[in-house]
Each structure stands twice: as structure tokens, then as C-alpha cells.
């Protein structure tokens, strides 16, 4: 067997199907991948969702607390705690040596987004846990726990944006071609997705007369998410491809459709409790689909050597020209 | 951290905090004299007690290892390709046996590059990966908790998770041998001196001379101005890097990490602002 010469875009050359980038040859070692795909299981994709949901819910709870909307405060705090517990489970379960999870706490390393994330999640977890405990405290203790809950709730809300966005750096700070190339926009996708999922919780939990700010939160979150995802899917040349094809493409398209439906329902169905709740569910499903789509798109880009070789060859050619 | 701690030329051991480290050690793998005997693969497994990785027939010439992995810290690549200059002697044209074969065989023993700027080491959240006094990069197996972050961070696809063990494994440049002044097992076993071990600066000088002598040769990973600040294990190749399964222009991912944190900060602020506007903005 002789060495492999791959050809880009096996079906893109067909009639009427214009590919975004001209086809080019690339060479490889028997078509084997060069960079290694992440060994993370779907636990990590699920954590991207639950971590964002925890952050979005904590912000929802703080907003509800600040404006006297108790249904939002309660739903936000309880959901944040649930999502936090789920996140912790997913993160530990994905480790090759789960019983050594505490080794994460040996160091604090700014060059490791996972180390930073561990500390962000630990800090957020303490505040969000305290806020939820205050919410669930029995009635006789309320006088004591209410101010504690407010302080913890605000502290959780202050750390929430870091929790929602560090995961974008976590994926981008790899040699995985389509994750790394997306680093300028990925934090906006994840921040927007987290906001939209938090708003989804609010839409499900709150009576319609308390939900006005939640609808705005849904619109702003969806706008951020859709803008970021559009940039990731269209401006990265060949590295946008993995986000458009196969399962990642299907997941991201499903995410976009559900986001659009959720926002439309949240705005147009503002008088209906049922339509609002359905819209909230659509936003939550959209966030889940988007996270899995981004996760799987990156994995796909690592498995095909063309996504490593072709952009690096183009980079070399540009450097040699200048 | 110094100014070049994330990117650019650097002597890694002093940057990692060693006060008076020994000289940086490295591998120079000269593929032009590799005969594909795989003694390096075997010696590495024997010395480091690396488990077997199954019996596969891949159909990739004489390569049934496939690539570097948790259980293969040296890997010999075999590439069969048409000879760059077909022989034009009279015997061949007359139909007799050709004086030169019409194909050539490229063989290369691949290994962890022990990068000056090592992505695996940068992203490790437990401190299991560390920089040795020799400037090499080693995993501490009693610390690694198998988070797997180093694996997609390596621009060469070297470090890998051992499935039945959960932890990440790769070449240590025989840290337990070189500390005693011994040569790493692979270089010790190499019968043609294709794998040369020594002080990195001396190896670079030797390689600069060797590349002049071999037609069609190029060096890979020798330049401290490249995307990873130069490799501790570098190569003399006879074709493009990607033909051997190496990335043509690797750049350590953490070069852009400050920019990534900035973008995340902006997105986080936008997120907070969106919540403030939603709740405290005008009633709707």
C-alpha cells in the first residue's frame, strides 16, 4: 500500500452544490488522524448544558430576588442546585480515575481552563448551595435564612457568568481544530445558551404576570447564542464544515430551530401559561442540542486529518508569501 | 512567569523554576538511516513495562502499531512511495532488472516531542504533568486522575488515555535512566544511530550539518522560533511532515489563551448586562 493522498469535499464537487472553500489535496499517513480527539464521553457535553443551566438559573434567581418575584427566585435557586449536583456527577464520572477527583484541588493554574473551572465551580457551588438551602429551609428558620439566601444568591450570580463562559475556553484551549478556531465566538454561544436555558426555567415556573423580564432574558440570550453560532458555522472556512455536517450539523440545526420557536413562543404567547411553559421547554432543549452539537463538531474535526493538515498548510503558505 | 512563558524561544527548565538545571536533553531522530527494525518500540516497552496493545494487522505496509498511544511510546512509521527520481539507466530501459528499485521506503521512529511550550503540561489541572530538570515533560502516575484534558491539547496527538487504567501515559524520555546518566532505552537499542540522545544544543548542531549532507532532507521541530518553541525531540525527514503523520505547522494552543480568557470575560460581562437590562429595564 502506498501513502494516502486525500481529497477534500468528496460530494461537494457535485452539480449545483457549491462548497465554501475550493477543494484541495492533502497528504497524510494512511488517512490516520494527527491530533487526538478528546476522550471525554457525553458526560462533558451534558455538563456544558448543566453548568450553563446552573449559571442561567442563578442569574434568574438573583433577578427575581432583586425585583420581588418570588416564583423566579425559588425556581432559579432550586434549579441551580439541581444543575450543580448533576454537573458535579458528570464531571467526576467522566474522570479516568473518579476516586482521585480531589487531585483537581492540588493546584490553581491559570494556564489550565479546567483548573480555573474547578475553582469557579467550587465557589459558585458554595454560594448556589447556600442560596438553595435558604430557599428550602423550614418556615421557623426563614427569618434567619432569608438574608443569608439573598447574600449567597447574589454571590452566586456574580460568579455565574464565569461558570457559563469558562467552558468555552475549556474546549477552545485544545489542538482540536474546530474548537480552537471558534475561540472568539464560543464564549458568546455558551453565555447566550446559558441565559436562554435560565430563561426557560423561568418561563416554566413563573405565572405570566411575573415573567416579563424572563421573556427579555430569553430574547437577549437567544440573540447572543444565534449570533455566535452563526459566526462559528460560517466564518471558519474549512473548520466550519464539521459543524454543518452529520450529527453535529443536525444537532446545531435542531438547536437553532428550537431557540427560534422558544423565543417566538415566549414573546407571542405571553398571555398563555401553557404556551410560555412550552416555550421554556423548547429553550432548554435548544441549549442541550447546541452544546452536544458543538461538542461533537469538535470531535469530528479531530478525527479527520484534513482539518489539521489543510489549515496548517494554508497558514504556512500565507507566512511564506509575506 | 517570564515574557515567553506561553510562546516564543525559551529554556524551559529555568522558566519552570529550576535554579541551576543540567543542560536540556533531547532526541534527534535521523529518519534517513532508520531501517524499520522496531528495536526502539520493543526496548521502550521492556524498560518502561508498557502493556501490549493487541495484535492488529493494519495493512499499512510493515506498520502494525498504527501510531503513538498510551501503550506505544515509540512508533515506527512505514511509507512506501514511488521513488522521487526514476532510474534512467540502460539496463532498465532494455527490460532487464532495474539497477535501482522504482520505489522508496520511508521509515521514521516517532516519539513525544517534549515541546518547549507543551500544551499537555499547560492544561493539566492536577499538576500531574511536570517539567523535569532536563527540560522534558513527564506524567506523575500517582497524581494523574484521568481527566483527559492533555489528550486533545497535544498538537501532535501523542499523549493518550490507557483504557483499562484511566490515566494518561506517554514517553518520559526514560526519566529514570537519564537521571543516572544512562541513555534512554530506545536510543540505546537503535542499531543505526537513527535515534540519537544527548544535549539538545549539540544535537541541533549535528543535525544542521547532517541536513546538508542528505539529499531532499529537511529538519522538523529543530527551530526554537516555531509554534511550540522548538521540540526537545526533533527529526530529519525526507518528505513533508504530514506524510509521516506529523502536523505541518503545529502551534501550542495556549499561545492564544490570554485572548481566549479576554473573549470569555467580554461574553460574561455581556451576559450580566443582559440580566440587568432584563430585570431592571423599563416595564413591558
HADDOCK unambig.tbl for C-alpha pairs under 7 A between the chains (distance, minus, plus):
assign (segid A and resid 1 and name CA) (segid B and resid 60 and name CA) 6.48 0.50 0.50
assign (segid A and resid 1 and name CA) (segid B and resid 61 and name CA) 5.96 0.50 0.50
assign (segid A and resid 1 and name CA) (segid B and resid 80 and name CA) 6.89 0.50 0.50
assign (segid A and resid 2 and name CA) (segid B and resid 79 and name CA) 6.66 0.50 0.50
assign (segid A and resid 2 and name CA) (segid B and resid 80 and name CA) 5.02 0.50 0.50
assign (segid A and resid 2 and name CA) (segid B and resid 81 and name CA) 5.48 0.50 0.50
assign (segid A and resid 3 and name CA) (segid B and resid 79 and name CA) 6.03 0.50 0.50
assign (segid A and resid 3 and name CA) (segid B and resid 80 and name CA) 6.38 0.50 0.50
assign (segid A and resid 3 and name CA) (segid B and resid 81 and name CA) 6.34 0.50 0.50
assign (segid A and resid 27 and name CA) (segid B and resid 242 and name CA) 6.08 0.50 0.50
assign (segid A and resid 27 and name CA) (segid B and resid 243 and name CA) 5.86 0.50 0.50
assign (segid A and resid 28 and name CA) (segid B and resid 242 and name CA) 5.08 0.50 0.50
assign (segid A and resid 28 and name CA) (segid B and resid 243 and name CA) 4.84 0.50 0.50
assign (segid A and resid 28 and name CA) (segid B and resid 245 and name CA) 5.83 0.50 0.50
assign (segid A and resid 29 and name CA) (segid B and resid 242 and name CA) 6.70 0.50 0.50
assign (segid A and resid 29 and name CA) (segid B and resid 243 and name CA) 5.17 0.50 0.50
assign (segid A and resid 29 and name CA) (segid B and resid 244 and name CA) 5.51 0.50 0.50
assign (segid A and resid 29 and name CA) (segid B and resid 245 and name CA) 4.76 0.50 0.50
assign (segid A and resid 30 and name CA) (segid B and resid 60 and name CA) 6.91 0.50 0.50
assign (segid A and resid 34 and name CA) (segid B and resid 156 and name CA) 6.23 0.50 0.50
assign (segid A and resid 34 and name CA) (segid B and resid 157 and name CA) 5.71 0.50 0.50
assign (segid A and resid 34 and name CA) (segid B and resid 245 and name CA) 5.86 0.50 0.50
assign (segid A and resid 34 and name CA) (segid B and resid 246 and name CA) 6.41 0.50 0.50
assign (segid A and resid 34 and name CA) (segid B and resid 247 and name CA) 6.55 0.50 0.50
assign (segid A and resid 35 and name CA) (segid B and resid 152 and name CA) 6.88 0.50 0.50
assign (segid A and resid 35 and name CA) (segid B and resid 154 and name CA) 6.94 0.50 0.50
assign (segid A and resid 35 and name CA) (segid B and resid 155 and name CA) 5.82 0.50 0.50
assign (segid A and resid 35 and name CA) (segid B and resid 156 and name CA) 5.47 0.50 0.50
assign (segid A and resid 35 and name CA) (segid B and resid 157 and name CA) 3.99 0.50 0.50
assign (segid A and resid 36 and name CA) (segid B and resid 151 and name CA) 6.36 0.50 0.50
assign (segid A and resid 36 and name CA) (segid B and resid 152 and name CA) 5.48 0.50 0.50
assign (segid A and resid 36 and name CA) (segid B and resid 157 and name CA) 4.57 0.50 0.50
assign (segid A and resid 37 and name CA) (segid B and resid 152 and name CA) 5.60 0.50 0.50
assign (segid A and resid 38 and name CA) (segid B and resid 151 and name CA) 6.13 0.50 0.50
assign (segid A and resid 38 and name CA) (segid B and resid 152 and name CA) 4.90 0.50 0.50
assign (segid A and resid 39 and name CA) (segid B and resid 148 and name CA) 6.31 0.50 0.50
assign (segid A and resid 40 and name CA) (segid B and resid 148 and name CA) 6.87 0.50 0.50
assign (segid A and resid 59 and name CA) (segid B and resid 275 and name CA) 6.96 0.50 0.50
assign (segid A and resid 63 and name CA) (segid B and resid 279 and name CA) 5.92 0.50 0.50
assign (segid A and resid 95 and name CA) (segid B and resid 145 and name CA) 6.55 0.50 0.50
assign (segid A and resid 95 and name CA) (segid B and resid 146 and name CA) 5.20 0.50 0.50
assign (segid A and resid 95 and name CA) (segid B and resid 147 and name CA) 4.72 0.50 0.50
assign (segid A and resid 96 and name CA) (segid B and resid 145 and name CA) 6.20 0.50 0.50
assign (segid A and resid 96 and name CA) (segid B and resid 146 and name CA) 4.01 0.50 0.50
assign (segid A and resid 96 and name CA) (segid B and resid 147 and name CA) 6.12 0.50 0.50
assign (segid A and resid 96 and name CA) (segid B and resid 166 and name CA) 3.68 0.50 0.50
assign (segid A and resid 96 and name CA) (segid B and resid 167 and name CA) 5.77 0.50 0.50
assign (segid A and resid 97 and name CA) (segid B and resid 145 and name CA) 4.85 0.50 0.50
assign (segid A and resid 97 and name CA) (segid B and resid 146 and name CA) 5.39 0.50 0.50
assign (segid A and resid 97 and name CA) (segid B and resid 166 and name CA) 5.73 0.50 0.50
assign (segid A and resid 97 and name CA) (segid B and resid 167 and name CA) 6.90 0.50 0.50
assign (segid A and resid 98 and name CA) (segid B and resid 145 and name CA) 6.96 0.50 0.50
assign (segid A and resid 100 and name CA) (segid B and resid 145 and name CA) 5.30 0.50 0.50
assign (segid A and resid 101 and name CA) (segid B and resid 145 and name CA) 6.51 0.50 0.50
assign (segid A and resid 103 and name CA) (segid B and resid 126 and name CA) 5.57 0.50 0.50
assign (segid A and resid 103 and name CA) (segid B and resid 143 and name CA) 6.90 0.50 0.50
assign (segid A and resid 103 and name CA) (segid B and resid 145 and name CA) 6.83 0.50 0.50
assign (segid A and resid 104 and name CA) (segid B and resid 125 and name CA) 5.86 0.50 0.50
assign (segid A and resid 104 and name CA) (segid B and resid 126 and name CA) 4.84 0.50 0.50
assign (segid A and resid 106 and name CA) (segid B and resid 126 and name CA) 6.09 0.50 0.50
assign (segid A and resid 107 and name CA) (segid B and resid 126 and name CA) 6.11 0.50 0.50
assign (segid A and resid 107 and name CA) (segid B and resid 127 and name CA) 6.60 0.50 0.50
assign (segid A and resid 109 and name CA) (segid B and resid 125 and name CA) 6.78 0.50 0.50
assign (segid A and resid 111 and name CA) (segid B and resid 122 and name CA) 5.43 0.50 0.50
assign (segid A and resid 111 and name CA) (segid B and resid 123 and name CA) 5.89 0.50 0.50
assign (segid A and resid 112 and name CA) (segid B and resid 122 and name CA) 5.99 0.50 0.50
assign (segid A and resid 112 and name CA) (segid B and resid 123 and name CA) 3.94 0.50 0.50
assign (segid A and resid 112 and name CA) (segid B and resid 124 and name CA) 6.05 0.50 0.50
assign (segid A and resid 112 and name CA) (segid B and resid 125 and name CA) 5.73 0.50 0.50
assign (segid A and resid 113 and name CA) (segid B and resid 123 and name CA) 6.75 0.50 0.50
assign (segid A and resid 114 and name CA) (segid B and resid 125 and name CA) 5.71 0.50 0.50
assign (segid A and resid 115 and name CA) (segid B and resid 125 and name CA) 4.46 0.50 0.50
assign (segid A and resid 161 and name CA) (segid B and resid 268 and name CA) 4.58 0.50 0.50
assign (segid A and resid 161 and name CA) (segid B and resid 271 and name CA) 6.42 0.50 0.50
assign (segid A and resid 161 and name CA) (segid B and resid 272 and name CA) 6.65 0.50 0.50
assign (segid A and resid 162 and name CA) (segid B and resid 268 and name CA) 6.14 0.50 0.50
assign (segid A and resid 165 and name CA) (segid B and resid 264 and name CA) 5.45 0.50 0.50
assign (segid A and resid 165 and name CA) (segid B and resid 267 and name CA) 6.98 0.50 0.50
assign (segid A and resid 165 and name CA) (segid B and resid 268 and name CA) 6.21 0.50 0.50
assign (segid A and resid 166 and name CA) (segid B and resid 264 and name CA) 6.50 0.50 0.50
assign (segid A and resid 169 and name CA) (segid B and resid 260 and name CA) 6.00 0.50 0.50
assign (segid A and resid 169 and name CA) (segid B and resid 261 and name CA) 6.75 0.50 0.50
assign (segid A and resid 173 and name CA) (segid B and resid 153 and name CA) 6.96 0.50 0.50
assign (segid A and resid 173 and name CA) (segid B and resid 253 and name CA) 5.58 0.50 0.50
assign (segid A and resid 173 and name CA) (segid B and resid 254 and name CA) 6.20 0.50 0.50
assign (segid A and resid 173 and name CA) (segid B and resid 257 and name CA) 6.60 0.50 0.50
assign (segid A and resid 174 and name CA) (segid B and resid 152 and name CA) 5.50 0.50 0.50
assign (segid A and resid 174 and name CA) (segid B and resid 153 and name CA) 4.04 0.50 0.50
assign (segid A and resid 174 and name CA) (segid B and resid 253 and name CA) 5.60 0.50 0.50
assign (segid A and resid 175 and name CA) (segid B and resid 152 and name CA) 5.76 0.50 0.50
assign (segid A and resid 175 and name CA) (segid B and resid 153 and name CA) 4.92 0.50 0.50
assign (segid A and resid 175 and name CA) (segid B and resid 154 and name CA) 6.09 0.50 0.50
assign (segid A and resid 175 and name CA) (segid B and resid 155 and name CA) 5.16 0.50 0.50
assign (segid A and resid 175 and name CA) (segid B and resid 253 and name CA) 5.90 0.50 0.50
assign (segid A and resid 176 and name CA) (segid B and resid 152 and name CA) 5.96 0.50 0.50
assign (segid A and resid 183 and name CA) (segid B and resid 260 and name CA) 6.09 0.50 0.50
assign (segid A and resid 184 and name CA) (segid B and resid 260 and name CA) 6.70 0.50 0.50
assign (segid A and resid 184 and name CA) (segid B and resid 263 and name CA) 5.91 0.50 0.50
assign (segid A and resid 187 and name CA) (segid B and resid 263 and name CA) 6.69 0.50 0.50
assign (segid A and resid 187 and name CA) (segid B and resid 264 and name CA) 5.10 0.50 0.50
assign (segid A and resid 187 and name CA) (segid B and resid 267 and name CA) 5.75 0.50 0.50
assign (segid A and resid 188 and name CA) (segid B and resid 267 and name CA) 5.21 0.50 0.50
assign (segid A and resid 191 and name CA) (segid B and resid 267 and name CA) 6.35 0.50 0.50
assign (segid A and resid 191 and name CA) (segid B and resid 268 and name CA) 6.62 0.50 0.50
assign (segid A and resid 191 and name CA) (segid B and resid 271 and name CA) 6.09 0.50 0.50
assign (segid A and resid 212 and name CA) (segid B and resid 284 and name CA) 6.62 0.50 0.50
assign (segid A and resid 213 and name CA) (segid B and resid 278 and name CA) 4.85 0.50 0.50
assign (segid A and resid 213 and name CA) (segid B and resid 279 and name CA) 5.07 0.50 0.50
assign (segid A and resid 216 and name CA) (segid B and resid 278 and name CA) 5.26 0.50 0.50
assign (segid A and resid 217 and name CA) (segid B and resid 274 and name CA) 6.58 0.50 0.50
assign (segid A and resid 217 and name CA) (segid B and resid 275 and name CA) 6.22 0.50 0.50
assign (segid A and resid 217 and name CA) (segid B and resid 278 and name CA) 5.48 0.50 0.50
assign (segid A and resid 220 and name CA) (segid B and resid 274 and name CA) 6.35 0.50 0.50
assign (segid A and resid 308 and name CA) (segid B and resid 247 and name CA) 6.85 0.50 0.50
assign (segid A and resid 309 and name CA) (segid B and resid 242 and name CA) 6.97 0.50 0.50
assign (segid A and resid 309 and name CA) (segid B and resid 247 and name CA) 6.27 0.50 0.50
assign (segid A and resid 309 and name CA) (segid B and resid 248 and name CA) 6.52 0.50 0.50
assign (segid A and resid 312 and name CA) (segid B and resid 248 and name CA) 6.19 0.50 0.50
assign (segid A and resid 312 and name CA) (segid B and resid 249 and name CA) 5.34 0.50 0.50
assign (segid A and resid 313 and name CA) (segid B and resid 248 and name CA) 6.56 0.50 0.50
assign (segid A and resid 316 and name CA) (segid B and resid 249 and name CA) 6.83 0.50 0.50
